[in-house]
Amino acid sequence: SLLTSRSKGALHRELAGLGAGPKGARAGLLISQLLTHAERAGDRKEMLALISTAKELKRPQEEALGSALMSFLEGDSETALARADGALKAGRSPEGSPTHLKLLRVRAIALLQCGGEGEAAQAFHNLRRAAKRAGDLSMVCEAHLGLGILQVHVDRIPDGIREMERGLAVARDAKNAAKEAKILSNLAYSRFLVDPRAGIATAEEALTSALACGAT
């Protein structure tokens, strides 16, 4: 979407310009995307500021999403899982909204990191279905990537590679260069386990893609 491609500065300016009074869904959308920027950068200070902003604007789902992502940054997957579960059960974000899909993603990743491979696989499948219904191709890519990583983790490397390649095809069709670079970097490692030459070639492709979109 246009929103997901906008800069951090542009998102902050729009959020600041919403004016007084209830901010509603638009504020939640902006905070959700700013949280994505903070997650990519590993910026804990920005994450804390956004959690505070969400609380001030009475956006509990974005506050919960930020808190779950902060737990990831602190290496606490169990707390991230609990926070994502709590927010999803509260049901305050419309199904298929950006915040809802990101909470599904957090839950799936946390389940994988906590050792629940079966539950994690189901969670990634749920994310993919929800993202497809919502038309959110970025999250469709994330679901394919997560499933691919899970397959590699349980030593089903060819299946993992195929799953990542599906996500890569979606990213390329959507012209999402940042997601393409992210998937390629994971695909490089997975291919290297089977064929070192193919892995190195994919790593070079991943670096070229990352440099082209400024994702390094």
Disulfide bonds with the S-S distance in Angstrom:
none
